[in-house]
Structures are given as C-alpha cells and as structure tokens.
C-alpha cells in the first residue's frame, strides 16, 4: 500500500465527514453551486470524504469515475470495504469478492485515499488468522495500488503487540476511534498514515464535541503531521453536529476554512 510520507516535510491532512453531509437543501447553497452536485459543493469545503455506502453495496466503476471527476485534484476519497467481506458469520467470506470491489474503486484514479477495513465487535482476537487472510487477499490484489490501508476493530482484545506486528506487515494503520467499548486513540503502527474516526462524544453518532476536546485532538494531529504522517480524519456524528465539528477542526488544525 502506498503511503504518502515525505522525509522532512509536514504530512497532509485529509479531513471530512462520513458521507457527503451538508445542512440544508440546494437553495441554501451559494449561487455558484446551486446547479452543481452536493459532492461538488462539499469538495469546496473539505478535501476528503469517507464513503460508507460502499459497505452496503459496491458502487459501479462508472460511479466512482463520475465522483472523481466532480472534485479538485487535491481531494481524496476513503472507502469502506464491503460488509460481505468483513461482517460475514465467523468471517467466512468469498475471497473472489475482493478484486471486483477494488477494481470498481480503481475508477477514483489518483484521488484514492484510504481503504477502511472495519470489523464488528463480535470479531475478537480469536479471529486473528481470519483477519490476516483478508489483509493477504487485499495485498495480493492487482487493484490495491494507491490505497492507504486502515483497519478498525470494535473489540478491545485486539489492542496488543501481535496486532501491531500484523498491521505493520501490511503497512496498515490501526484506526483510532472513540466507540466507548473499544476506544483506541494511540498511534502505534509504523504505517506512514493515521486514520481517525470521530463517532460522537458518546460513540453513538450523535451530539457535538466540545471545543476543548477538538483542540486536544487537533494538537495531536499537528504533532503527527510534523513527523511526516499523512492523516485521515472523519466526523461520523452525522445525526447531529458532524458538519459544524469538522469546520471547527479545520481552523484548529490550520486548514483553510473556505
């Protein structure tokens, strides 16, 4: 997986929301954007988006191509791997599903960001070998080029040295997130990228983060960027204040708030 670390330089920050979330309808958009797509307007505000719809149904390659043509060159799409791979019973999935998923997503061209591989809470460390197989299949795919791999666990049994070693083997980052029962906010892997998901102050995709917490997280991110790390950060508290929190975070991290 291709990282984007450059020795001696500040790492990029790709910031956005989980899905294209913009308050109001198109009549509330600036006049120049009212005849454009919501994605087009969104991309004038943020430089990245986390696509969760790919978890439920694999978009067509033509859909990905349309999306990438609708955003600036510096925009990055992060996509969530299909639930047919990560959320099957006991992780018994068809390996043949991996290539078509990644082949379709290759339509994003040079606007690929991170590939999010998220496992549910029922997948404990006992499934280590199964998870390793999934990472192997992704790594072996001819369509995996250009993605930064990020793995999210929802069970705390994964937070140990063996997991770090596994992820390092595949140049994957351990997703930092704040779901209470499986919260993890420490960057431990050697990957040149860090992936952060803000699921809401109580982890239920609701409410708003306090200015103090946002400032603390922004300081951490800026420290990692100073080390050359590429950062992907997405607000998933979309039921309430994801849009406002992301805008505040832009200012706190030094990104231009347009």
Secondary structure by P-SEA (a helix, b strand, c coil): ccccccccbbbbbbcccccccccccccccccccccccaaaaaaacccbbbbcccccccccaaaaaaaaaaccccbbbbbbccccccccccccccaaaaaaaaaaaccccccccbbbbbbcccccccaaaaaaaaaaaaaacccccccbbbbbbcccccccaaaaaaaaaaccccbbbcccccccccccccccbbbbbbccccccccccccaaaaaaaaaaaaaaaaabbbbbbbbccccccaaaaaaaaaaaaccccc
